[in-house]
Amino acid sequence: MGEQRTPGHGAGVEADATAAAQAAGEAVAAVDVGGTRVKAALVDRQGRELVSTTTATPADLGAAAALVEAVTATVHELKRAAAEQGLTVTVGACGVVVPGLVDDTHGVALYSANLGWRDLDLVTPLETALGVPVGLGHDVRAGLLAEARWGGAQGSDNVMFVPLGTGIAGALMVDGQVLQAGGYAGELGHVVVEPGGPVCGCGARGCLEAVASASAIERAYAARLTSEEAPADRVTAERIAALVARGDPVATAVWEHAVSALGRAVVMAVSLTGVELVLLGGGLAQSGDLLLDPLRREVAGALTFQRPPTLARAALGDRAGCLGAACLAWDLT
């Protein structure tokens, strides 16, 4: 297992004390542009974050120039912070990961509904602005790469990485290769697991994301409460998990329904790809065995001839995307 990294989540720059003591070395810049936060770091060859920062995602990133400016400013801030802390760091490359559809091979961010871009060529302008090679990738595929290099998938060649949060994403590694398919591979959240089920944001009905994501669980729980039972504020998936742990029947029914749908999707992926390891990440995975134990039973009960996969929590937490960006950058040096 890789080292669990838990840097703070507030704005500002933090330093790894051990790395700071070394005060020198080669590094890459890694930038993970998310829907709400930009996580960035200078990362050494061992996957250590020498300095890191987490800031709010700027508004209006739909234009290429805006995203290039945001990434460039972030990298300059990391360098400034390293110098302030006495670190002599040579930055040899930069990795950037974004959500949505991404053509990793050609360095184009094809589409992001949440952040408002389409067909952004980012690599060339970023290389001009930063003066170093730049790699662009998809946040979840890069997260899988980081888990394989420094985290919970070390030594495994056939892996599926599934972050479970507001939505559900997926990334696949088969025979040691992360599948891309021009940016379209791994969309586990949009596999239909409940025909005629809830409408998904993509327009289809019964997608896994519409049934088993954190937001779907919250909606399903709220829908089961009477007006007298409904609390004044939103009941989060985290609170629902706590209710499940206490045996609340409504929360348990909603949870079991979501886990069953997730199990069907996992079995489908295992049957199609032969993955031996399924790593669960994102907020829902923080519930640990409350999620994993029933999911393991669901999957084991549905398999016949297939090779049973190991189901486990991902190791790198919410830094997987940022560390995946570092992997992309190191691969350019």
C-alpha positions in Angstrom: 0.0 0.0 0.0 1.1 3.5 -0.7 1.6 6.1 1.9 -1.7 7.9 2.8 -1.3 11.6 2.2 -3.6 14.0 4.0 -2.6 17.6 3.3 -5.1 20.3 4.5 -7.9 21.4 2.3 -8.0 25.1 3.0 -6.5 27.9 0.8 -2.8 28.6 1.2 0.4 26.7 0.8 1.7 23.9 3.0 5.0 22.2 3.2 6.0 18.6 3.9 8.4 18.9 6.8 10.7 16.0 5.8 10.9 17.3 2.2 11.6 20.8 3.4 14.5 19.6 5.5 16.1 18.2 2.4 15.7 21.7 0.9 16.8 20.7 -2.6 15.9 18.6 -5.6 14.2 18.0 -8.9 10.4 18.2 -9.0 7.4 18.6 -11.3 4.4 20.8 -11.0 1.0 19.1 -10.7 -2.3 20.9 -11.0 -5.7 19.2 -10.6 -8.5 21.6 -11.8 -11.8 20.5 -10.2 -15.3 21.8 -10.3 -14.9 23.6 -6.9 -11.2 23.4 -6.0 -7.8 23.6 -7.7 -5.3 21.3 -5.9 -1.6 21.7 -6.9 1.8 20.7 -5.7 5.5 20.4 -6.5 6.1 16.7 -6.4 9.4 14.7 -6.3 10.1 11.4 -8.0 8.9 9.4 -4.9 5.5 11.1 -5.0 6.2 13.4 -2.0 4.5 16.8 -2.2 7.2 19.3 -1.4 4.8 22.2 -1.3 1.0 22.1 -2.0 -1.9 24.4 -2.3 -5.7 24.1 -2.5 -7.7 27.1 -3.7 -11.2 27.8 -5.0 -11.7 27.1 -8.7 -11.8 30.5 -10.5 -15.1 31.4 -12.3 -15.4 31.5 -16.1 -12.8 28.9 -17.1 -14.6 28.2 -20.4 -12.0 30.0 -22.4 -8.6 28.5 -23.1 -6.9 31.7 -22.0 -8.6 31.7 -18.6 -7.6 28.2 -17.9 -4.0 28.7 -19.1 -3.7 31.8 -16.9 -5.1 30.0 -13.8 -2.7 27.1 -14.2 0.3 29.4 -14.9 -0.5 31.5 -11.8 -0.8 28.4 -9.7 2.6 27.1 -10.8 4.2 30.4 -10.1 2.7 30.5 -6.7 4.1 27.0 -5.9 7.6 28.1 -7.0 7.3 31.3 -4.9 6.2 29.3 -1.9 9.1 26.8 -2.3 11.6 29.7 -2.5 10.1 31.3 0.7 10.5 28.0 2.5 14.1 27.6 1.5 13.6 24.9 -1.0 15.9 24.8 -4.0 13.7 23.1 -6.5 14.1 22.6 -10.3 10.8 22.2 -12.0 11.3 20.0 -15.1 7.7 19.6 -16.3 4.0 20.2 -15.5 1.0 17.9 -15.4 -2.5 19.2 -15.5 -5.7 17.1 -15.0 -9.3 18.2 -15.6 -12.7 16.6 -15.4 -15.0 15.8 -18.3 -13.9 14.3 -21.6 -10.2 14.6 -22.2 -8.1 13.4 -25.2 -4.9 12.7 -23.3 -3.0 11.7 -26.4 -3.6 15.1 -28.2 -3.7 17.3 -25.1 -7.2 18.5 -25.7 -9.9 19.1 -23.1 -12.9 18.0 -25.2 -15.8 18.8 -23.0 -16.7 19.8 -19.4 -20.4 20.6 -18.7 -19.6 21.9 -15.2 -16.6 24.2 -16.1 -18.0 25.2 -19.5 -15.3 24.3 -22.0 -15.2 22.4 -25.3 -12.2 21.5 -27.5 -9.6 23.4 -25.5 -6.0 22.9 -26.8 -4.1 23.5 -23.6 -0.7 21.9 -24.0 0.9 24.3 -26.5 -0.1 27.5 -24.7 0.8 26.1 -21.4 4.3 25.0 -22.6 4.8 28.5 -24.0 3.7 30.2 -20.7 5.7 27.9 -18.4 8.7 27.0 -20.5 8.6 23.3 -19.6 6.9 20.2 -21.2 3.2 19.9 -20.2 1.1 16.8 -20.0 -2.7 17.0 -19.9 -5.0 14.2 -18.7 -8.3 13.2 -17.2 -8.5 13.6 -13.4 -9.8 10.1 -12.7 -7.5 8.2 -15.2 -4.6 10.2 -13.7 -5.8 9.2 -10.2 -5.6 5.6 -11.2 -2.1 6.1 -12.5 -1.1 7.6 -9.2 -2.7 4.7 -7.3 -0.8 2.3 -9.5 2.5 4.1 -9.0 2.3 5.2 -5.3 -0.9 4.0 -3.9 -3.2 1.1 -3.4 -2.8 -0.5 -6.9 0.9 -1.0 -6.8 1.8 -4.3 -8.3 -1.6 -4.7 -10.0 -2.0 -4.7 -13.8 -5.8 -5.0 -14.0 -7.6 -2.4 -11.9 -10.7 -0.3 -11.9 -10.7 3.0 -9.9 -14.1 4.3 -9.0 -14.5 7.6 -7.2 -17.9 7.8 -5.6 -19.0 11.3 -4.8 -21.6 13.8 -6.1 -21.2 11.8 -9.3 -19.6 8.5 -10.2 -16.6 8.2 -12.4 -14.4 5.3 -13.5 -11.0 4.5 -14.9 -9.7 1.1 -16.1 -6.2 -0.4 -16.3 -6.0 -3.6 -18.4 -2.7 -5.5 -18.8 -0.9 -2.5 -17.3 -2.3 0.1 -19.7 -4.8 2.8 -18.7 -7.6 2.7 -21.2 -8.4 6.0 -22.9 -10.4 5.4 -26.2 -10.0 9.0 -27.2 -11.2 10.2 -23.8 -14.4 8.1 -23.7 -13.3 5.0 -21.7 -14.3 4.4 -18.1 -17.7 6.1 -17.9 -19.0 3.7 -15.3 -21.4 6.3 -13.9 -23.4 6.2 -17.1 -23.9 2.5 -17.3 -27.7 1.9 -17.0 -28.3 -0.3 -13.9 -32.0 0.4 -13.4 -33.9 0.7 -16.7 -36.6 3.4 -16.4 -35.0 4.6 -13.2 -34.2 8.2 -12.1 -33.3 10.7 -14.8 -29.5 11.2 -15.0 -27.8 14.5 -15.7 -26.7 13.0 -19.0 -30.3 12.6 -20.1 -30.6 8.8 -19.8 -32.7 7.0 -17.1 -31.3 4.6 -14.5 -27.6 5.4 -14.8 -25.4 4.2 -11.9 -24.7 7.9 -11.1 -28.5 8.6 -10.8 -28.9 5.6 -8.4 -25.8 5.2 -6.3 -23.9 8.5 -6.1 -23.8 10.5 -2.9 -26.3 13.0 -4.4 -28.6 10.2 -5.6 -28.6 8.6 -2.1 -29.4 12.0 -0.6 -32.3 12.4 -3.0 -33.6 8.9 -2.4 -33.5 9.3 1.3 -35.3 12.7 1.2 -38.0 11.2 -1.0 -38.8 8.5 1.5 -39.4 10.9 4.4 -42.8 12.3 5.1 -43.2 16.0 5.5 -43.3 15.6 9.2 -40.1 13.5 9.3 -38.1 15.7 6.9 -35.5 17.8 8.6 -35.1 21.5 7.8 -31.7 21.2 6.4 -30.3 18.8 3.8 -29.3 15.3 5.0 -25.9 14.5 3.6 -24.7 11.1 2.4 -22.3 11.1 5.4 -25.2 11.6 7.8 -27.2 8.9 6.0 -24.2 6.5 6.4 -24.2 7.3 10.1 -27.9 6.4 10.3 -27.2 3.1 8.5 -24.6 2.3 11.0 -27.2 2.8 13.8 -29.7 0.6 12.0 -32.1 3.3 10.8 -34.6 1.4 8.5 -35.2 4.2 5.9 -31.5 5.0 5.6 -30.6 1.3 5.4 -33.1 0.6 2.6 -31.7 3.5 0.6 -28.1 2.4 1.2 -28.8 -1.2 0.2 -30.5 -0.1 -3.0 -27.5 2.0 -3.9 -25.0 -0.7 -3.0 -27.0 -3.3 -5.1 -26.8 -1.0 -8.1 -23.1 -0.4 -7.6 -22.5 -4.2 -7.3 -24.3 -4.8 -10.6 -22.0 -2.2 -12.3 -18.9 -3.7 -10.8 -19.9 -7.2 -12.0 -20.5 -5.9 -15.4 -17.1 -4.3 -15.5 -15.3 -7.4 -14.2 -17.0 -9.5 -16.8 -16.0 -7.2 -19.6 -12.5 -6.4 -18.6 -11.3 -9.0 -16.2 -10.0 -6.5 -13.6 -8.7 -8.1 -10.4 -8.8 -5.1 -8.2 -11.5 -2.5 -7.7 -10.5 0.6 -5.8 -13.2 2.8 -4.4 -12.5 6.4 -3.8 -14.4 9.6 -3.2 -16.6 10.6 -0.2 -18.8 7.5 -0.1 -15.7 5.3 0.3 -14.9 7.1 3.5 -17.7 5.0 5.1 -15.2 2.0 4.8 -16.7 -1.4 5.6 -20.2 0.0 5.8 -19.9 0.2 2.0 -17.3 -2.4 1.2 -18.8 -5.4 3.2 -22.2 -5.4 1.5 -20.7 -4.5 -1.8 -18.3 -7.5 -1.5 -21.3 -9.8 -0.8 -23.3 -8.3 -3.7 -20.4 -8.9 -6.1 -19.5 -12.4 -4.8 -23.1 -13.5 -5.0 -23.4 -12.5 -8.7 -20.2 -13.9 -10.1 -20.2 -17.4 -11.7 -17.1 -18.1 -13.8 -15.4 -14.7 -13.5 -12.2 -14.1 -11.5 -13.3 -12.6 -8.2 -11.9 -9.1 -7.7 -10.5 -7.6 -4.6 -12.5 -4.6 -3.5 -10.7 -2.0 -1.4 -10.5 1.7 -0.5 -8.2 3.8 -2.6 -5.1 4.9 -0.8 -4.4 8.4 -1.9 -7.6 10.1 -0.9 -8.5 13.4 -2.5 -4.9 13.9 -3.6 -5.1 11.2 -6.2 -5.8 13.5 -9.1 -3.0 15.9 -8.2 -0.5 13.1 -7.8 -1.8 11.7 -11.1 -0.9 15.0 -12.7 2.6 14.6 -11.3 2.8 11.1 -12.9 2.0 12.6 -16.3 4.6 15.2 -15.8 7.3 12.8 -14.6 6.6 10.7 -17.7 7.7 13.7 -19.8 11.1 14.0 -18.2 
